[in-house]
Amino acid sequence: MTAIAVVAGLGLAGCGGGGSSTGGSAGGASGSVVLGSLVPPTSYAANGAGWANESLLQQAVYDTLLHADPDGKILPWLATEWSWNDTKTVLTLKLRTDVTFTDGTKLDADAAAKNLLRFRDGTAPNKSFLAAVTDAKAVDAATLQITLKQPDPAMLTYLTQAPGLMESPKHFGAADEKTNPIGTGPYLLDTGKTVVGSSYAYTANPNYFAKDQQHWKNLTIKVITTPATEVNAIKGGQIDGMNVIDATTVAQIKGAGYTVVDHELDWAGLAIFDRGGKLVPALKDPKVRQALNYAVDRAGLLKAAAQGNGTVTSSVFPTYSPGFDQAVDQYYTYDPAKAKQLLAEAGYPSFTMTLPQVPGLGQVQNDLLKQYLGAVGITVKYVTVPLNNVIADLLAGKYPAANFQLQEDPTAWQEANFLLTTGATFNPFKVPDTTVDGLVKTIQTGSDADVATATKALNKYVTEQGFMAPYYRVKGFWAQSSKISAEPQAGNAIPYLYSITPAKG
């Protein structure tokens, strides 16, 4: 199978200290900037908004309750402080009292509560992020209380993303709600200069509460969907910043005088789903899964399949995770002899696996995996599956494993529930593991110190048990002109708008 990035659209306990980080500049917005986006907004109604590659489009017009810095640390924003109750099922946030929507409506706790419940019950790709929310209400005008049916350690992170977007309640259900956003954000959408689906024009919000976040008087976001169009736009100086669609164009982009900033968001490798041995009995034995890890030449795969654009790894956890451990990250070496030994010890010196592959995608990675596994006694047979069907087929449990590319999440809770727990999205066979579930329970309910310890233990356990066979973290690229400076965002496909600033000259 090809390397296909799967985002959280399928389907942090603690507290923050007071005060905003607005800086209070009196006015500063000047000049203009043009950014590129791979996608148009899913919807400009906050309860239908997407994130990831469209986060810039949403952040231009909407604020979120909280911010996340480039490393994923939670920061105050519309909410200036927060606290949990003892059971981590009630989150109380104090809101700023000086913020208004662009229709003149005041932002208060009641407006925030209505937005949260409406997002939970809306059409957004990530509405499930608020599935644990049973209620949101205003204690008073500046105090918001969110009640959960069970602890959700990623809740604060979610409030920095699409679930935390704040829209004027007066605009709910308006005829133009999906195309004309009414938020509190740094910019106003200029509908007269906007071509829906192609180019979005914005002007600085004159009443914005955080003037130091308005770096330009005019912002344009152009939708660019092909590598050739992107390269031509860069060569022509038509955009100042955008994610690089195709890594093979990096040399051309640098040649045009742009700086390229790299970041790692996903891991590529053999995703092992059938850990209970339903389709391939051998995969139930940890020694067999360990053998799969020792059988592959990660450095060779990185060079041949990704032109060296990444970092070799044995772990599915990102480097910014509290569970990151360099020893675990480099746990497996290329050792075919050891792979053969483990297969013999497990009683499976040879067996066959049938894996999916998408025509025209990831052929180098597929061919090399077949070669590496064949060398230790494992026969790989590929079945051609259309791109539009492959994820549905995997989630339906039609294949024991797949050469794949999967996301690394900002929190261990998200990573575990996406990939590792009994009910995880990418555990299609629902294989239980009491050690994993116990550690994840600690991550869900424990103190910050307990969470860090449990995350390290979880990372070590699933790596040693061979739950997956990661090859490398995939390196992505953000291209920028000399006009701007951007910092990659942990857990997101592109930098956040507030981390894109004028270059210091």
N, C-alpha and C positions, 0 to 999 in steps of 0.2 A: 504494500500500500504506500501511497505517497505521504509526504509530510503535509498534513492538513491541520492548521491551527484551529482548535476548538475553544471558543471563548465561553465565558461564564454565562452568556445569554441563554445557554441551554437551561433550559429549565430552570472588638478588642476590649476585653473587660478592663475596667480601670476608670480613672477620672482625669479631667483636664482642668488646668488652672485658668483663672479669669483674665479678662482683658482681651481686646482685639489686637490684631497685628496689622492694622491698616496704615499706620504711619502718618496719615492725616495731611498729606500734601494738598495744597489748596487747589490745584488745577492741572497740571502737567501733561494733559492729553494734547498731543500735537502730531502732525504728519500722518502718514498712512502706512499700512502694512497689508500684504496679501499672503494668505496661507492656503495650502492645498488640503483637500480632504478626499479620502477614498470613497466616501459615501455621503449622500444627503441626509438630513435628519429623518429618522423614522417618523417622527411627529413632533410638532412644536407644542402640542398639548403635553404638559409635564407628566401626566399620568400615562402617556404612551411613549415617552422618550426613551431612546436607546442610549448607549454609552460607548466605551471602547473607542473605535475609530471616529465616532461622531461626537466625542466629548467636547471638542473645541466649539462646535456649533451650539451645543447646549450651554456651555459656560459663558458664551458671549452674552447671552440674554438672561440667564438664570444664575442665582447664587444657590449654593447648597448650605445645609445647616452647619456642616463642618468642612474643613479643608484637610487635605493630606499633602505633606511635603514630598519631594521627589523620592525619598526613601520609604514612604508609606506612613510616616509618623502622623498621628491625628493632631490637628491644630484647631483652635477656635476660629469661628467665622461668624455666621449669623447667630449661632449659639456660642456664648463666651465661656461657659463652664458647664460641667456635667458631672453626674454621680449616679452610682448604682445602689440599689438596696442590697441587703445581705445575701439574698438568693439570686441576685443578678437577673431578676425578672421585671424590675421596674427601673427605667432610666429617666432621670429628671434633668432637663436642660434649661439653663437660663439664656434668654434671647436678648439681643440688642433691642433698644427701644427707639432708635433713630433711623429706622429703615422704612422706606415706602416703596410700593410697587409703582411701575411707570404709569399706571392709571390714577395715581394719587392715593390709593388705598394703603392704610398702614399695615405693615407686617406685625402680627402679634401671635401669641401662642395658639389662639383659636384657628387662625389661618394656617399655621404650620401643621396643626393636628389634622385639619381637613385635607391638606395636601398628602400627608402620609397615608391616611386611610384610603384616599382616592387612588393613590399609586398602587397600594396593595390590591385594590379591587379593579384596577384598570387593565390596559392592554400592553403595557411596556414589556419588552423582552425579559427584563429582570424583575418583574413584579414578585416573583417567588422569594426574592431577597427579604421581603417583609412578611413572609408567610407566618412567622412566629408572633407577629404583632396582633394582639387581641383588641387593643384599644389605644387611642391617642387622644389626649384631652388637655385643655388649658386649666391649670391650677389657678393662675391669674394671668393678666395680660402678658407678662414676661416669663412665665414658667410653663414649660411644656412637659407633660408626663406621658411616657410610652410604656405600655404594659405588654409583656411577652408571655406566651404560654409555657415557654421553656427558655433557658439562657441561650443566647446567640452571640458568641464571642466576636463575630464579624459585624455586629450591628453598627458600631461607630464607623467602620470602614464604609458600610453601605450608605451612611448619611453623608459621606463625601462624594458620592456618586449619584446616579440617576434617582434613586429613592429619596435623596435629600433635596431635590430641586423644588424651589418654591415659586408657585404661580399665584397670581391674584385670584382669590375665590370669586370675585365678581366676573371673571372671565371664563369660569367653568361652564362648559356647554355652549359657548358662543359659536356662531356660525363659522367664524374664521379662526377658531382656537388652534387648529392643527397647522395653520400657516402663519399666524400673527401672534407671537408669544408676548405675554404680559408678565414680566418677572421683576426682579429687583436688580438685575445684573449690570455689569459695567457698560453694556452697549444696548442700543435700540436697533431692531431690525428695520432697515429702510425698504419697505415692501415695493416702493416705486422703482428702486434700482435693483431689486432682486429678481433673478430668473430662477424659479423653483426647479430644483433638481440639477441646477447648473452652477449658479453663482449667487452668493448671499452677501448683501451689503449691510454694514452696520455703522452707526455713528455713536460717539461717546454719549452716555447717559448724563445729562447735565446735573441731575440730582443724586448721583451715585455717592454713597456714604464713604467709599474708600478710594479717594482720588488717585492714590499712588498705584492702584491696580489698573488704571486707565492709561496705558502707555501710548495710545494713538488716538487721534481724533477720528480717524476712519479705519475700519477693519473690513477686509473682504475675504471671504472663504470660497475658493473655487473647487468644484467637484471634478477630480481628475482620476480616471479609472484605469488607464493603461500605461505601461512603462514608457512607450514611445511618446505619448502625450506629455507625460511628466518630464522626460528629458528635454523635449522641445520647449516646454514652458520654462524650464530652468535655464537652458541655453539662451532663451530670449529675455531672461530677466523678468518674467511675468509673475513669478511667485517668490516669496522670501523664505518660506519654510514648508516642508512636507515630509511625511514618511516616505522612504524609498520603497517603491512597489516591488522592484526586482533588484536583488543584490548584485547582479551582473552588470548593472548600469552605474555602479558606484564610481568607477574610473572616469566615465564620461561626465558625471556630475562634479567630481573634483576638478576635472579639466576645465569646467565652466567657471571655476573660481569659488565654488561653494564649499563650505565645511560640512563634513559628514560626522555625525555623532552616533556612536553605536550603543545599543542596549540589548539585553537578553530578556525575553519574555516567555518563551516556550521551551520545552524539551522535545527532542526527537529521539525515537527509539522503538523498541519492540514492546508494545503494550500487551501485557499478558492478562487476559480476562478469565480464562478457564482454570483458575487456581484450585477448583474443586475436582477437576479431572472428568467432567461430564462428556466432553467431546474427545479429549486427548488425555487418557488416564495418567500418562507420565507427568503431566503438568501439576498434578496434585502434590508431587514430592518436591520439597524445597531444593534438594540436591540437583534435580533436573533444571529448575529455574535458575539456580546458581550457575549451572553448566552453560545455559544460554547466555548468561552475562560474561562468562570467561571466554566464550567461543568467538565473540565479535571483536574486531580491531577498531576501537572507537576513533583513534586518531586517523586511521585509514578511511573510515567512513566520513569523518568530518572533512577531510581533504577532498575526497572524490565526490561526495554527494552535496556538500555545501561550500565548496571552494575555500574551506578553512574558516568560514564565517561563523564561529561559535567557540564554545569551550567544552572540552571533554568532561563528562560527569557520569557518576554512578547513581546519582540521587535525583528524585523528582521534586525536591524542595529547593527553592531559590536561595541564592547567596545571602539575601537580606532577611531570610527567615531566622527567628530565634533558635531554630533547630539546626542551623547550618553547622557542619563540622567538616573540616578539610579532609580528615582521615576517611570519613564516610563518603564524602564527595568523590574521592579517588579510590574507593574500596576495591573495585574490580580492575584487573589488568588483563591484557590479551594473553591468554594461556590455554591454547587448544588441548595440550596434554592434560591439564587439570580438568578441563571440561569433559574429556573422555573418561577420566578416572571417576568423576562424580556420576556420570551417566551409568558407568558399570556398577558402582556402589549402589545406585538406586534400582538396579535391575532393568534399566532401559538403555542398553548400549546403542540401540537404534529404534527410531520410530518416525512417523510421518505427520506433518501438520499441513493443513490446507488454510491458506491465508488469502485475504482479498487484495486485489490491486486495481487501481484506477488507470484506465488507458492513458498513456502519454505523460503520466505524472510519477515522479519518484522512481524511475526505472533503475537508476544507478544504485540507489539504496536497496531496492528489492533484489537486484542481481547479486550485490555483495552479501546481503544477508543469506541468500540461498547458498552462496559459495562458502561462507564461513560456517554455517550450520551443517552443510553437507560434509565438510572436512572432519567433523567430529561424530558423524553418524546420524544426523537428523535430516530427513528429506523434507524439503519445502515444496509444496505445490501451490500455485497461484490460481485464483478464480477471478476473472474479470468482472468488476462491479462498477456501474456508472457512478460518477461523483455524487449525483443527487441521492443515491440510494445507500451509500456506504455507511454513513453514521447510523441511519435507521437500522441497517442490517446488523451492525456491531451491537447496538443497544438491544436488539432483539435476541442476542446470543447465538447468532448464526456462525460465528467464527471463534476459534480459541484464542487468537491473538491477532495483532495487526502491526505492520510497520506504520508508525503514526507520529503525529506531532500534537502534543497536548500542553495546555496552559500550566503555568506556575502561578499560584494565587497569592495575594498579599498576606493572608493569614493561614495558619496551620489548620484552623477549623474549616475554612473553605476548601483547602487542598484535600483534606481528609474526606470531606463529604462529596467531593467531586470524583475522587479516585479510589479511596481506600476502605471506607467503612462498608458494612454489610449493605446498607441502602444507598451507597454512592452511585452517582449517575453512570460512571464508567466502571461499575462492578455489575455488568449485565447478568451474570449468573448468581448474583447475590450470595457470594461465598462468604461465610462468617469467619471471623477471627477474634477470639476473646481478648487477645493481647491488644490488638488494634482498637477494638471498641472500648476497652478499659482506659487506654491512654487518651483516646478522643474524649471520653467522658470527663477526664481530668482537665483537658483543654477547654471543655465547655464550662465547667463549674469552678475550677481552681483559682488560686491567687495568681498574680503575675509570675511569681517565682515558680509556682507549681506548673504553670502553663509552659514556661521556658524549658523546664526539666522534662516534662512529658513530650514536648515537641522534639527535643533532641533524642529521646528514647524511641519515639515513633519513627523518626528518620532512620535511625540506626537499625531498628528491627525490620522495617519493610525493605531496606536495602539488603541486609544480610539474608533475609528470607527470599529475595529475588521476586518481590511482587511485580516488578517491572524490570525491563532491561534498557534503561536510558543509554543513549550514545553520547549526546552532546546537547548543550543549551544552544538554541538557535540565536544567532546574532541578527538583529534588525538594525535599520539605519534611519536616522532623521537628517535630512539635508537642509542647510540654512545658508542664506546669503550673509554678507558682512554686516548687514543691517540689524540682525537679531542674534540673540543668544538663548538657547533653550536647554533645559535639563530633562533627561528621560524620566518617566514616571514609573515607579515600581508598580507592577501589576497592571499597567495599562499600555495599550498599543502605541500611544502617542503622548508627547508631553502635555501637561495641563496648561490651559491658556494663561493662568497666572504665573506659570514658570517660564513663559516665553516673554522675554524682555528686550528692550533696545540694547544693542551691543555697546559695551563701554568703549568709547573712542578716545 
